[in-house]
Amino acid sequence: MGRLSVNLCGIELDNPIIPASGTFGFGYEFAELYDINCLGTFSFKGTTKEARFGNPTPRIAECTAGMINAVGLQNPGVEKVIKEELPKLNKCFNKPVMANVSGFSVEDYAYTCEKIDKEEQVGWLEVNVSCPNVHGGGMSFGTDPKAAAEVTKAVKKVTKKPVIIKLSPNVTDIVEIAKACEAEGADGISLINTMLGMRIDLNKRIPVIKNKMGGFSGSAIFPVAVRMVYQVSHAVNIPVVGMGGVTTAEDVIEMMMAGATAVEIGAANLVNPYACRDIINELPAVLDKYRIDNIKDIIGVVE
């Protein structure tokens, strides 16, 4: 493999660049712009057991160095994803894809993961535990180590492919949650999901987003993401996928030095649809600039 290749949970990637779920659709939309096979892989749109229309509009707000969204996991449901979306993707992407799964109960997660795990195109299951637990008072699964561990255990029972648990940064101790997921068999951890943010319309004196609050992403959260990736990667013995405000090839190198094996890029795709392609093209020159022979060599070098 080349100097950009990495191994994520036993699967080789040509490079560590992964468009993040919710910012790349089901891939074929971006395939109209460039050959998406240049990517390491990508995480497709968050999928739930049932179809979801999402939250009422307006549900996106711009802000300095980022954006806030409260889209609400709009997706056609796992049955349609398997029957309609994956066949379209198969025509333009010839690598294993990362399936992002969300749920509102442990049973939801297990059902959806079991279905998607059977799909040949899927290489990894990225399980988003930032969703509200309908049986637990509405608190996110990802804010409670026991709840996150319970989801991990249930998903691992019904799947054979690598399970990567995606963690929320809106917690007191993200390391404790990551270790709880590892203890129940998680094959990897991805972080960080969006932070919680809010904007107010000064003229109308109401929140810009109908949902009042939403997920804050973009370059402003990058230092927080690097810190959390560093903390988690040094506390667990499984691969970490880093994300959160990554916009340049230098950011990728920094995230990997902090401990990430691969790096997801989210909001940058919404600003520049060619962001991931451009970063991949820039990586060799950046490796040369910092005298790095092979990108694998820098994973977790910062003690």
N, C-alpha and C positions, 0 to 999 in steps of 0.2 A: 504493500500500500504506500501511498505518497506521504509527504511530510505533513499534510493537513489531516490525515486520517486518525480517527479515534475509535475505540471500542466501547459501545454503550450497552451494558447488560448482555454481553455476548454477541452483539450484532455490530459488524464493522460499518462505520460511516466514512464516506469519502472526505468529509470535513465536518466540523462540529456545529455548523450553522443550521438552526431549526426555527422556522417561523412559528410563532406561538399561537395556540388555539384562540379562535375568535378574531384573529387578524389576517387570516389567510383562507377563509372559507373552507371549501373542500378541495382546494388546490387547482381545479380546472379553470377557475376564473382567472387566476394568475398565469396559467399556462398559455393564455391568449396573448400575454405580454412578453414572456421569455420561456426558455426551456427550463422548467422547474426541476429537471433531473440533476441540475448543478447543485441542488441543496443536499445537505446531509440526509435530512428527512424533513417532515413538517408535522405539526400536531393539528389535526383537523378540528373543525368547529365542535364545541362542546355538545355532546349528545346525551339525551335523557331517554328514559323508558317510553314516555308518551311525548307527542308533539307539543311544543310550547310556542305561543305567539310572542311571548316576552312581555316586558313592562310597557306601560303607556308612554307616549311621547310627550314632550321632548325627553330624550334619554341619553344624550351626549352633550357635553359642555367642554369648550376649550378653556385652557388656563395656561399660565406661564410655565413653559418647559414641560407641558404634558396635556393630558385630557382626563375627563371624568366620564365614565359610562355606566349606565344601569340598563343594559340591553335586556337582561333577564333570561339568558340562556335560550334565546329564540332558536329553534331547530325543528326539523320535521319528525323527530322521534326515531328510535333505533331501527324499527322495521323498514322505514323509508330510506334511512341512511344506507342500510345494507342492500336494499333492492334497487335504489335509484342513484344515490350519490357515489357509492364505491365503484360501480361499473363505469361511470363517467370518468372517475379519477384514474381507473385502470388503463384508460386509453392514452393518458398523457404523463403518467408517473410510473416508472418501472422499478421502484425501490420499496422496501417495507415502509409503511406509514405509521405514524403514532396516532392512536385513537384516544381522544379526550372524552372522558365519561363523567357525568354529573348525576346526582340523585338527591332525593329528599327523605330517604329512609335507607337503612342497610339493605333491605330487600330490593329496593330500586337499583342500587349500585350492583348488587350481585346479579340481578336479572340482565341488566344491560351489558355488563362485562362478559357474562357467559355467552351472550349472543355474539358480541363483536369478536371475542377470542377465537371463534371458529372461522373467521374470515382470513383467507390466505394472505391478503394484502397487508393485514395488520401485523406490525412487528412488535409493538409495545402498547400497553394500556396505561395512559396517563390519567390517574383518578383524582379528580378535583374535589377535595374535601372542604372547600370553602362554602358549600351550600348549606342552607338552613335545615336543621334536623326537625322534621315535622312531628316526630315522636318525642323530641327532647326539648320542647318549649321554644323552638325556633332558633336556638343558638347553633352556630355553624359547627359541623363535625370537626373542622380543623382547629377549633379553639380549645378542644378538650382532648388530651392524650388518649383517654379511654375510648372516646367515640371514634377518633381517627384510627386507633388500633382495631376497633371492632369492624370498621369498614374494610381495613386492610385484610384482616383475617377472613372475612366473608368472601371477598373478591378472590383471594388466593385459593380458596377451596374449590372454586368453579372455573379457574383459568389455568392455562399451561404456559402462556407467554409472559414475558417480563412485565411486572406491575410497578409503575412509578407513581408514587403518591405526591400530588401537587399541594403544597402547603400555603396557607395564608400568612401574611406578615402581621396581621392584626391580632397579635397575641403577646403575652408577657414573656413566654419562654419557648421559642420555636425549636430549640434543641431538644427539649423534653418530648415534644410531639414527634419530631423526626425519629428519635430513638425508640419511641413506642411503636411506630410504624415498622421500623427495622426489626423489632423483636417479634412482630407477627408475620414476618416473611416478605416485607417490601423488598423489591429488587433494586429500587432506586428512589431518589427523592428529587422533586423539582420545586424550585422556589426562586423568586417570590411571586405570588399572585398579586393582584392590585392592592394598594392601600385604600383606606376609606377616606373619601374626600367630599367636598361640598362647595358650590358656588351660589351666590345670591344675586338676583337681578336688582340693581339699585333703583331703577325706575318703578318696577312693579312691586318691589319689596317682598319678593317671594323667591324660593329656591329656583335656580335655572332648570334643574332636572325635576320632572314630575314626581319621581321617587324620593326627592329631597337629597339623598346621598347616593354616591356611587363609587365605583372603583377608580382610583387615581393611578394613572400610569404615565410613562414618558420619562425623559432624561432626568427630571428632578428627583426620581426615586432611586437612581443608580447607586449612590453611596450606601443607602440602606440595604439594597439588594446585595452588594458586594460584602457588606458586613455579615449579613445573615448566611450567605453562601459559605463564607469563611468559617463561621461558627459551626454550621451543620456539617460541612465536609470534614472538619477536624474531630467531629464527635461520633460519626457513623463509619461503618466499613463497607458501605455500598456507594455506587456512583451518585453524584449530584449533578443535576441539570440546572444551570444558573440562568436567571432572567430577571428583568426589571430595569427598564431605562437604557438598554443597550442600543447604541446608535452608530457606533464606529467599529472598525477592526481593532483599534486600540482598546476599546471597551471589552471586546471579546477576550483579548489577551489578559486584561486585568481580571476579568471574571474567572478565567481559567487558572491564573496564578493564585487566586483566592481559594480554588478547590474544585471548580466546575469541570466535569469531563466533556460536556457539550453545553451550548449556549442557545437559548431561545430568544428570538427578537420579535417584539410585539407591536407597540404603538408606532414604531418607525415605519412599518409597512403601510400604515394608514396615511402617513405623510408623504412617503416615497415608495410606490409599489415595487420599485427595483432595489430597495434597500438591502435585502438579503443577498441578491446576486452581486451587487456592488461590493459588499463587505467580503464575500468569498473571493472576488477578484483582487481585492486589496490585501488580503491576508499574507500572501507570499512576500510582498515588499515590506510589510510590517514585521514579519519574522526576521527578515534580513536586517532591518533597521535596529532591532533589539538583539541581534546576534543569537537567534534561536534556530537551531538546525531542524528540529522536529517539534511540532506543536504538542505532542504527547508529553514531552520532557518538562513542560511548564505546569502541568496539572498539580495544583496544591503545593507549589514550591515555597510559598510564603508560610513561614512557621509562626 
